[in-house]
Amino acid sequence: MLSSPVWRGSPAFAFRVGLLVGGVVTALVLVVVGSLARAPLPWWVRWGLVWAVLVLVAVNELGLVAIRFPENRRLVPEGVFRLGRHLGPLQFGIEMGTGARTYLPSGLPYIAATAVLFTASLPQALLAGVGFGLGRALMTTASLNHPDDWHALWSRHTSFLTPLLSGAFLLSLLGALLTTT
């Protein structure tokens, strides 16, 4: 569906903007709720919760245990296209960008969400939301613009890409830890 001509040009731009908006909205909700949840907790308990989720995600991603993290295991309905050529893709992007209305192919967003919930300032939360939206937009853009079967290519290189992206994520999390304590 994303490779159809309707996703070329400005509708694709509206979709990508929606992904960014969805990521930012989610981050704002997490930081507001987190401001209440973290108030009674010392910094080391908050970071302990982040690292506990990190360990759970890591053992799940490595296949050592089978944990089913909460997710809405369905696609965003095609009914969003009733809004027209630009607002439909925008709404679709917002819903996908929240991460709450569709599949999450990795456990990394759960770690990021926990970190935002328990440790992030407002600017850090906004950066995390933009990062999530950009990540989803990058994946969509790569899929749309790649001349070959992009998913097959990604799958062939997953043993290299997964540790690389996970390592980059861990470095950013470590940087956040060092700057907030």
GIFENSUL-V472917 format. One record per backbone hydrogen bond with DSSP energy under -0.5 kcal/mol. NH is the residue of the N-H (numbers start at 0). CO is the residue of the C=O. E is the energy in kcal/mol with one decimal. If there is no record, write none. Layout:
nh: <NH;NH>
co: <CO;CO>
e: <E;E>
This chain:
nh: <3;6;7;10;11;12;13;14;15;16;17;18;19;20;21;22;23;24;25;26;27;28;29;30;31;32;33;34;35;35;36;37;40;44;45;46;47;48;49;50;51;52;53;54;55;56;57;58;59;60;61;62;63;64;66;68;71;72;73;79;80;81;82;83;87;89;90;91;92;93;94;95;96;97;98;98;100;104;109;110;111;112;113;114;115;116;117;118;119;119;124;125;126;127;128;129;130;131;132;133;134;135;136;137;138;139;140;141;142;143;144;145;149;152;153;154;155;156;157;159;160;161;163;164;165;166;167;168;169;170;171;172;173;174;175;176;177;178;179;179;180>
co: <0;3;4;7;8;8;9;10;11;12;13;14;15;16;17;18;19;20;21;22;23;24;25;26;27;28;29;30;31;32;32;33;37;41;41;42;43;44;45;46;47;48;49;50;51;52;53;54;55;56;57;59;58;58;64;66;101;70;71;76;77;78;79;80;83;85;86;87;88;89;90;91;92;93;94;95;94;102;106;106;107;108;109;110;111;112;113;114;114;115;120;121;122;123;124;125;126;127;128;129;130;131;132;133;134;135;136;137;138;139;140;141;147;148;149;150;151;152;154;156;156;157;159;160;161;162;163;164;165;166;167;168;169;170;171;172;173;174;175;176;176>
e: <-1.5;-1.9;-1.8;-0.8;-0.6;-1.5;-2.7;-2.2;-2.3;-2.6;-2.3;-2.0;-1.9;-2.7;-2.9;-2.2;-2.3;-2.7;-2.2;-2.2;-2.6;-2.4;-2.6;-2.6;-2.1;-2.6;-2.8;-1.6;-0.9;-0.8;-2.1;-2.9;-1.5;-0.8;-2.0;-2.5;-1.6;-2.1;-1.7;-2.7;-2.1;-2.2;-2.3;-2.4;-2.3;-2.8;-2.6;-2.7;-1.7;-3.1;-2.3;-1.1;-2.0;-1.3;-0.7;-0.9;-0.6;-1.2;-2.5;-1.5;-1.9;-1.8;-1.4;-1.7;-1.2;-1.8;-2.7;-2.7;-2.7;-2.6;-2.7;-2.4;-3.1;-1.4;-0.6;-0.8;-0.8;-0.5;-1.3;-1.1;-2.4;-2.8;-2.0;-2.6;-2.7;-2.7;-2.4;-2.2;-1.0;-0.7;-2.6;-2.5;-2.3;-2.3;-2.6;-2.6;-2.6;-2.4;-2.4;-3.0;-2.4;-2.3;-2.4;-2.9;-2.0;-2.1;-3.0;-2.7;-2.1;-2.6;-2.5;-1.3;-1.3;-2.1;-2.7;-2.6;-2.0;-1.3;-0.9;-1.2;-2.8;-2.5;-1.6;-3.0;-2.5;-2.6;-2.1;-2.2;-2.7;-2.4;-2.0;-2.3;-2.8;-2.6;-2.2;-2.3;-2.6;-1.6;-1.2;-0.5;-1.3>
